[in-house]
Amino acid sequence: MSFRDKVQNDRLTVFLRTDHFADTHTWNGKPFVAVADDAEALKRKNNNVNDISWDNNTVDVMLFVRKEDWPGHPPVPNEHGYLDSRNMKILQVQDDIGVYGIVFSTQSPMALEE
């Protein structure tokens, strides 16, 4: 069995199992199973400080989802929709051996201090 075959098998039997790491989420009301990685989303946001799209008033979420589990057409950057009933925009999409790494972003207004 090649390394690629082992990775393909592991993504189904270990990483994306709901009784281990994964949870059920929805995109525009359609459910899918994914693994959230908030630390990676924050790391990517902080490493991107020179980009004009970087904003302290946003919340970023990164999900890993099997390609075949993603509802609808393949995700594309700048697509707007509802992730778990929250208005979000897809910032980045990466396809690694049949698993999408998708970064979502939304505005999170901060309270004004007096």
MARTOR-705904 format. One record per residue: residue number from 0; residue in one letter; x, y, z of N, C-alpha, C in turn. Coordinates in steps of 0.001 Angstrom, whole numbers, plus 500000, padded with zeros to 6 digits. Layout:
node k:NUM&r:A&n.east:X&n.north:Y&n.up:Z&ca.east:X&ca.north:Y&ca.up:Z&c.east:X&c.north:Y&c.up:Z $
...
***
This chain:
node k:0&r:M&n.east:500858&n.north:498822&n.up:500000&ca.east:500000&ca.north:500000&ca.up:500000&c.east:500907&c.north:501245&c.up:500000 $
node k:1&r:S&n.east:500639&n.north:502150&n.up:499091&ca.east:501442&ca.north:503365&ca.up:498992&c.east:501081&c.north:504342&c.up:500114 $
node k:2&r:F&n.east:501947&n.north:505332&n.up:500319&ca.east:501686&ca.north:506354&ca.up:501331&c.east:500395&c.north:507101&c.up:501028 $
node k:3&r:R&n.east:500185&n.north:507411&n.up:499760&ca.east:498961&ca.north:508117&ca.up:499357&c.east:497719&c.north:507296&c.up:499716 $
node k:4&r:D&n.east:497770&n.north:505987&n.up:499484&ca.east:496640&ca.north:505116&ca.up:499829&c.east:496404&c.north:505094&c.up:501335 $
node k:5&r:K&n.east:497486&n.north:505098&n.up:502111&ca.east:497353&ca.north:505105&ca.up:503571&c.east:496718&c.north:506407&c.up:504053 $
node k:6&r:V&n.east:497122&n.north:507516&n.up:503459&ca.east:496537&ca.north:508810&ca.up:503833&c.east:495048&c.north:508834&c.up:503470 $
node k:7&r:Q&n.east:494707&n.north:508354&n.up:502289&ca.east:493297&ca.north:508304&ca.up:501868&c.east:492481&c.north:507487&c.up:502865 $
node k:8&r:N&n.east:493012&n.north:506371&n.up:503309&ca.east:492311&ca.north:505516&ca.up:504257&c.east:492189&c.north:506201&c.up:505623 $
node k:9&r:D&n.east:493251&n.north:506841&n.up:506083&ca.east:493236&ca.north:507507&ca.up:507383&c.east:492249&c.north:508655&c.up:507445 $
node k:10&r:R&n.east:492068&n.north:509364&n.up:506352&ca.east:491127&ca.north:510490&ca.up:506383&c.east:489710&c.north:510007&c.up:506636 $
node k:11&r:L&n.east:489414&n.north:508762&n.up:506268&ca.east:488083&ca.north:508206&ca.up:506499&c.east:487969&c.north:507519&c.up:507854 $
node k:12&r:T&n.east:489014&n.north:506800&n.up:508245&ca.east:488910&ca.north:505964&ca.up:509441&c.east:489358&c.north:506645&c.up:510726 $
node k:13&r:V&n.east:490072&n.north:507750&n.up:510633&ca.east:490572&ca.north:508397&ca.up:511845&c.east:490166&c.north:509863&c.up:511905 $
node k:14&r:F&n.east:490698&n.north:510662&n.up:511010&ca.east:490603&ca.north:512115&ca.up:511098&c.east:489170&c.north:512637&c.up:511006 $
node k:15&r:L&n.east:488393&n.north:512150&n.up:510080&ca.east:487057&ca.north:512708&ca.up:509846&c.east:485931&c.north:511857&c.up:510436 $
node k:16&r:R&n.east:486194&n.north:511185&n.up:511537&ca.east:485149&ca.north:510412&ca.up:512220&c.east:484500&c.north:511282&c.up:513279 $
node k:17&r:T&n.east:483177&n.north:511248&n.up:513329&ca.east:482465&ca.north:512107&ca.up:514281&c.east:482672&c.north:511669&c.up:515728 $
node k:18&r:D&n.east:483052&n.north:510427&n.up:515953&ca.east:483310&ca.north:510014&ca.up:517329&c.east:484748&c.north:510284&c.up:517765 $
node k:19&r:H&n.east:485554&n.north:510883&n.up:516893&ca.east:486918&ca.north:511261&ca.up:517250&c.east:487111&c.north:512772&c.up:517187 $
node k:20&r:F&n.east:487254&n.north:513332&n.up:515990&ca.east:487590&ca.north:514739&ca.up:515847&c.east:486511&c.north:515567&c.up:515161 $
node k:21&r:A&n.east:485736&n.north:514961&n.up:514304&ca.east:484827&ca.north:515711&ca.up:513426&c.east:483489&c.north:516031&c.up:514092 $
node k:22&r:D&n.east:482856&n.north:517063&n.up:513574&ca.east:481511&ca.north:517473&ca.up:513988&c.east:480685&c.north:517719&c.up:512737 $
node k:23&r:T&n.east:479382&n.north:517748&n.up:512908&ca.east:478491&ca.north:518062&ca.up:511795&c.east:478271&c.north:519565&c.up:511745 $
node k:24&r:H&n.east:478442&n.north:520122&n.up:510565&ca.east:478231&ca.north:521549&ca.up:510313&c.east:477241&c.north:521668&c.up:509161 $
node k:25&r:T&n.east:476807&n.north:522899&n.up:508875&ca.east:475927&ca.north:523123&ca.up:507728&c.east:476475&c.north:524263&c.up:506884 $
node k:26&r:W&n.east:476319&n.north:524135&n.up:505568&ca.east:476628&ca.north:525213&ca.up:504632&c.east:475358&c.north:525462&c.up:503844 $
node k:27&r:N&n.east:474790&n.north:526646&n.up:504018&ca.east:473518&ca.north:527008&ca.up:503396&c.east:472438&c.north:525974&c.up:503702 $
node k:28&r:G&n.east:472435&n.north:525503&n.up:504937&ca.east:471408&ca.north:524571&ca.up:505412&c.east:471667&c.north:523115&c.up:505106 $
node k:29&r:K&n.east:472721&n.north:522798&n.up:504365&ca.east:473015&ca.north:521404&ca.up:504012&c.east:474123&c.north:520870&c.up:504923 $
node k:30&r:P&n.east:473884&n.north:519734&n.up:505594&ca.east:474865&ca.north:519217&ca.up:506553&c.east:476065&c.north:518545&c.up:505887 $
node k:31&r:F&n.east:477199&n.north:518616&n.up:506574&ca.east:478416&ca.north:517910&ca.up:506178&c.east:479259&c.north:517697&c.up:507426 $
node k:32&r:V&n.east:480173&n.north:516744&n.up:507360&ca.east:481051&ca.north:516425&ca.up:508487&c.east:482407&c.north:517073&c.up:508233 $
node k:33&r:A&n.east:482942&n.north:517750&n.up:509260&ca.east:484216&ca.north:518451&ca.up:509109&c.east:484939&c.north:518536&c.up:510449 $
node k:34&r:V&n.east:486219&n.north:518809&n.up:510361&ca.east:487049&ca.north:519033&ca.up:511546&c.east:487426&c.north:520504&c.up:511570 $
node k:35&r:A&n.east:487146&n.north:521182&n.up:512671&ca.east:487496&ca.north:522598&ca.up:512823&c.east:488903&c.north:522724&c.up:513387 $
node k:36&r:D&n.east:489630&n.north:523731&n.up:512923&ca.east:490976&ca.north:524006&ca.up:513424&c.east:491116&c.north:525510&c.up:513620 $
node k:37&r:D&n.east:490673&n.north:525995&n.up:514778&ca.east:490721&ca.north:527428&ca.up:515072&c.east:492141&c.north:527943&c.up:515193 $
node k:38&r:A&n.east:493049&n.north:527111&n.up:515703&ca.east:494444&ca.north:527532&ca.up:515844&c.east:495083&c.north:527794&c.up:514484 $
node k:39&r:E&n.east:494811&n.north:526930&n.up:513515&ca.east:495357&ca.north:527121&ca.up:512165&c.east:494749&c.north:528356&c.up:511502 $
node k:40&r:A&n.east:493462&n.north:528599&n.up:511732&ca.east:492817&ca.north:529794&ca.up:511172&c.east:493464&c.north:531057&c.up:511732 $
node k:41&r:L&n.east:493727&n.north:531079&n.up:513038&ca.east:494368&ca.north:532241&ca.up:513657&c.east:495797&c.north:532399&c.up:513152 $
node k:42&r:K&n.east:496514&n.north:531303&n.up:513016&ca.east:497888&ca.north:531352&ca.up:512509&c.east:497922&c.north:531937&c.up:511105 $
node k:43&r:R&n.east:497014&n.north:531492&n.up:510246&ca.east:496970&ca.north:532018&ca.up:508872&c.east:496601&c.north:533491&c.up:508864 $
node k:44&r:K&n.east:495690&n.north:533888&n.up:509727&ca.east:495284&ca.north:535294&ca.up:509792&c.east:496451&c.north:536162&c.up:510257 $
node k:45&r:N&n.east:497162&n.north:535739&n.up:511286&ca.east:498278&ca.north:536526&ca.up:511818&c.east:499473&c.north:536562&c.up:510877 $
node k:46&r:N&n.east:499654&n.north:535534&n.up:510066&ca.east:500757&ca.north:535520&ca.up:509103&c.east:500446&c.north:536342&c.up:507861 $
node k:47&r:N&n.east:499255&n.north:536856&n.up:507768&ca.east:498792&ca.north:537562&ca.up:506585&c.east:498603&c.north:539047&c.up:506871 $
node k:48&r:V&n.east:499370&n.north:539621&n.up:507806&ca.east:499130&ca.north:540997&ca.up:508240&c.east:499426&c.north:542039&c.up:507171 $
node k:49&r:N&n.east:500171&n.north:541692&n.up:506142&ca.east:500453&ca.north:542660&ca.up:505080&c.east:499361&c.north:542727&c.up:504032 $
node k:50&r:D&n.east:498428&n.north:541820&n.up:504094&ca.east:497323&ca.north:541781&ca.up:503142&c.east:496301&c.north:542846&c.up:503539 $
node k:51&r:I&n.east:495803&n.north:543604&n.up:502579&ca.east:494838&ca.north:544658&ca.up:502891&c.east:493494&c.north:544102&c.up:503358 $
node k:52&r:S&n.east:493262&n.north:542797&n.up:503154&ca.east:491998&ca.north:542217&ca.up:503591&c.east:492030&c.north:541826&c.up:505061 $
node k:53&r:W&n.east:493205&n.north:541908&n.up:505697&ca.east:493331&ca.north:541534&ca.up:507100&c.east:492606&c.north:542548&c.up:507953 $
node k:54&r:D&n.east:491854&n.north:542074&n.up:508921&ca.east:491038&ca.north:542958&ca.up:509734&c.east:490898&c.north:542359&c.up:511128 $
node k:55&r:N&n.east:491166&n.north:543144&n.up:512167&ca.east:491016&ca.north:542670&ca.up:513545&c.east:489570&c.north:542408&c.up:513907 $
node k:56&r:N&n.east:488636&n.north:542973&n.up:513171&ca.east:487228&ca.north:542830&ca.up:513501&c.east:486565&c.north:541673&c.up:512758 $
node k:57&r:T&n.east:487364&n.north:540692&n.up:512366&ca.east:486802&ca.north:539518&ca.up:511714&c.east:487072&c.north:538278&c.up:512553 $
node k:58&r:V&n.east:486235&n.north:537280&n.up:512349&ca.east:486414&ca.north:535975&ca.up:512965&c.east:486634&c.north:534989&c.up:511839 $
node k:59&r:D&n.east:487726&n.north:534238&n.up:511915&ca.east:488033&ca.north:533239&ca.up:510895&c.east:487846&c.north:531840&c.up:511465 $
node k:60&r:V&n.east:487325&n.north:530962&n.up:510637&ca.east:487110&ca.north:529564&ca.up:510995&c.east:487708&c.north:528712&c.up:509892 $
node k:61&r:M&n.east:488479&n.north:527704&n.up:510263&ca.east:489026&ca.north:526787&ca.up:509263&c.east:488419&c.north:525412&c.up:509485 $
node k:62&r:L&n.east:487914&n.north:524840&n.up:508396&ca.east:487343&ca.north:523498&ca.up:508447&c.east:488030&c.north:522608&c.up:507432 $
node k:63&r:F&n.east:488212&n.north:521354&n.up:507815&ca.east:488698&ca.north:520324&ca.up:506907&c.east:487530&c.north:519384&c.up:506630 $
node k:64&r:V&n.east:487223&n.north:519196&n.up:505349&ca.east:486071&ca.north:518382&ca.up:504956&c.east:486447&c.north:517536&c.up:503742 $
node k:65&r:R&n.east:485965&n.north:516293&n.up:503738&ca.east:486211&ca.north:515442&ca.up:502569&c.east:485544&c.north:516067&c.up:501356 $
node k:66&r:K&n.east:486234&n.north:515986&n.up:500244&ca.east:485728&ca.north:516577&ca.up:499003&c.east:484322&c.north:516073&c.up:498675 $
node k:67&r:E&n.east:484114&n.north:514771&n.up:498831&ca.east:482818&ca.north:514193&ca.up:498481&c.east:481722&c.north:514528&c.up:499491 $
node k:68&r:D&n.east:482071&n.north:515029&n.up:500672&ca.east:481073&ca.north:515403&ca.up:501674&c.east:480628&c.north:516857&c.up:501559 $
node k:69&r:W&n.east:481391&n.north:517688&n.up:500828&ca.east:481036&ca.north:519099&ca.up:500706&c.east:479726&c.north:519227&c.up:499947 $
node k:70&r:P&n.east:478737&n.north:519949&n.up:500494&ca.east:477435&ca.north:520068&ca.up:499825&c.east:477484&c.north:521026&c.up:498635 $
node k:71&r:G&n.east:476957&n.north:520589&n.up:497528&ca.east:476864&ca.north:521454&ca.up:496351&c.east:478132&c.north:521491&c.up:495530 $
node k:72&r:H&n.east:478294&n.north:522583&n.up:494784&ca.east:479449&ca.north:522744&ca.up:493907&c.east:480715&c.north:522953&c.up:494738 $
node k:73&r:P&n.east:481884&n.north:522738&n.up:494147&ca.east:483130&ca.north:522940&ca.up:494896&c.east:483218&c.north:524369&c.up:495450 $
node k:74&r:P&n.east:483743&n.north:524516&n.up:496666&ca.east:483843&ca.north:525851&ca.up:497267&c.east:484843&c.north:526723&c.up:496513 $
node k:75&r:V&n.east:484536&n.north:528004&n.up:496437&ca.east:485422&ca.north:528959&ca.up:495763&c.east:485606&c.north:530188&c.up:496651 $
node k:76&r:P&n.east:486797&n.north:530806&n.up:496618&ca.east:487016&ca.north:532022&ca.up:497397&c.east:486025&c.north:533122&c.up:497025 $
node k:77&r:N&n.east:485682&n.north:533924&n.up:498009&ca.east:484750&ca.north:535053&ca.up:497909&c.east:483294&c.north:534635&c.up:497774 $
node k:78&r:E&n.east:483002&n.north:533358&n.up:497916&ca.east:481608&ca.north:532898&ca.up:497901&c.east:481001&c.north:533177&c.up:499273 $
node k:79&r:H&n.east:479817&n.north:533754&n.up:499280&ca.east:479108&ca.north:534039&ca.up:500519&c.east:478051&c.north:532979&c.up:500760 $
node k:80&r:G&n.east:477825&n.north:532681&n.up:502031&ca.east:476807&ca.north:531715&ca.up:502401&c.east:476642&c.north:531700&c.up:503907 $
node k:81&r:Y&n.east:475971&n.north:530672&n.up:504393&ca.east:475710&ca.north:530553&ca.up:505819&c.east:476354&c.north:529277&c.up:506346 $
node k:82&r:L&n.east:477382&n.north:529460&n.up:507185&ca.east:478031&ca.north:528339&ca.up:507862&c.east:477422&c.north:528246&c.up:509249 $
node k:83&r:D&n.east:476746&n.north:527140&n.up:509502&ca.east:476064&ca.north:526944&ca.up:510789&c.east:475181&c.north:528138&c.up:511136 $
node k:84&r:S&n.east:474406&n.north:528593&n.up:510160&ca.east:473444&ca.north:529695&ca.up:510287&c.east:474097&c.north:531053&c.up:510555 $
node k:85&r:R&n.east:475381&n.north:531182&n.up:510263&ca.east:476086&ca.north:532455&ca.up:510432&c.east:476603&c.north:532917&c.up:509077 $
node k:86&r:N&n.east:476318&n.north:534156&n.up:508715&ca.east:476733&ca.north:534694&ca.up:507427&c.east:478262&c.north:534730&c.up:507345 $
node k:87&r:M&n.east:478827&n.north:533976&n.up:506386&ca.east:480277&ca.north:533855&ca.up:506251&c.east:480674&c.north:533994&c.up:504787 $
node k:88&r:K&n.east:481971&n.north:534287&n.up:504586&ca.east:482556&ca.north:534344&ca.up:503255&c.east:483719&c.north:533359&c.up:503229 $
node k:89&r:I&n.east:483860&n.north:532623&n.up:502124&ca.east:484994&ca.north:531721&ca.up:501967&c.east:486204&c.north:532559&c.up:501552 $
node k:90&r:L&n.east:487272&n.north:532505&n.up:502367&ca.east:488494&ca.north:533246&ca.up:502060&c.east:489467&c.north:532424&c.up:501240 $
node k:91&r:Q&n.east:489695&n.north:531175&n.up:501664&ca.east:490676&ca.north:530310&ca.up:501016&c.east:490128&c.north:528906&c.up:500896 $
node k:92&r:V&n.east:490542&n.north:528228&n.up:499825&ca.east:490211&ca.north:526819&ca.up:499635&c.east:491485&c.north:526107&c.up:499189 $
node k:93&r:Q&n.east:491781&n.north:525012&n.up:499861&ca.east:492943&ca.north:524209&ca.up:499507&c.east:492498&c.north:522760&c.up:499424 $
node k:94&r:D&n.east:492882&n.north:522066&n.up:498358&ca.east:492524&ca.north:520664&ca.up:498169&c.east:493768&c.north:519805&c.up:498363 $
node k:95&r:D&n.east:493802&n.north:519056&n.up:499454&ca.east:494930&ca.north:518178&ca.up:499755&c.east:494446&c.north:516731&c.up:499827 $
node k:96&r:I&n.east:494785&n.north:515963&n.up:498829&ca.east:494479&ca.north:514528&ca.up:498766&c.east:493019&c.north:514259&c.up:499113 $
node k:97&r:G&n.east:492123&n.north:514978&n.up:498488&ca.east:490696&ca.north:514728&ca.up:498664&c.east:490075&c.north:515364&c.up:499889 $
node k:98&r:V&n.east:490805&n.north:516213&n.up:500586&ca.east:490268&ca.north:516924&ca.up:501747&c.east:490407&c.north:518426&c.up:501488 $
node k:99&r:Y&n.east:489282&n.north:519132&n.up:501552&ca.east:489318&ca.north:520581&ca.up:501428&c.east:489730&c.north:521193&c.up:502766 $
node k:100&r:G&n.east:490627&n.north:522155&n.up:502722&ca.east:490899&ca.north:523027&ca.up:503854&c.east:490284&c.north:524362&c.up:503492 $
node k:101&r:I&n.east:489222&n.north:524746&n.up:504184&ca.east:488465&ca.north:525948&ca.up:503831&c.east:488521&c.north:526939&c.up:504988 $
node k:102&r:V&n.east:488918&n.north:528173&n.up:504679&ca.east:488920&ca.north:529243&ca.up:505679&c.east:487722&c.north:530138&c.up:505398 $
node k:103&r:F&n.east:486875&n.north:530289&n.up:506405&ca.east:485698&ca.north:531149&ca.up:506338&c.east:485959&c.north:532389&c.up:507187 $
node k:104&r:S&n.east:485313&n.north:533493&n.up:506835&ca.east:485483&ca.north:534724&ca.up:507591&c.east:484146&c.north:535449&c.up:507707 $
node k:105&r:T&n.east:483982&n.north:536150&n.up:508820&ca.east:482807&ca.north:536980&ca.up:509017&c.east:483183&c.north:538190&c.up:509856 $
node k:106&r:Q&n.east:482431&n.north:539252&n.up:509715&ca.east:482643&ca.north:540452&ca.up:510515&c.east:482157&c.north:540193&c.up:511942 $
node k:107&r:S&n.east:482907&n.north:540684&n.up:512896&ca.east:482525&ca.north:540564&ca.up:514292&c.east:482702&c.north:541942&c.up:514922 $
node k:108&r:P&n.east:481659&n.north:542746&n.up:514876&ca.east:481792&ca.north:544108&ca.up:515396&c.east:482179&c.north:544108&c.up:516864 $
node k:109&r:M&n.east:483134&n.north:544947&n.up:517188&ca.east:483584&ca.north:545062&ca.up:518573&c.east:482881&c.north:546233&c.up:519222 $
node k:110&r:A&n.east:482648&n.north:546079&n.up:520511&ca.east:481998&ca.north:547161&ca.up:521252&c.east:482943&c.north:548343&c.up:521373 $
node k:111&r:L&n.east:482384&n.north:549536&n.up:521297&ca.east:483179&ca.north:550756&ca.up:521468&c.east:483409&c.north:551010&c.up:522949 $
node k:112&r:E&n.east:484644&n.north:551326&n.up:523271&ca.east:484957&ca.north:551628&ca.up:524672&c.east:484783&c.north:553127&c.up:524895 $
node k:113&r:E&n.east:484273&n.north:553442&n.up:526037&ca.east:484064&ca.north:554859&ca.up:526361&c.east:485160&c.north:555376&c.up:527242 $
***
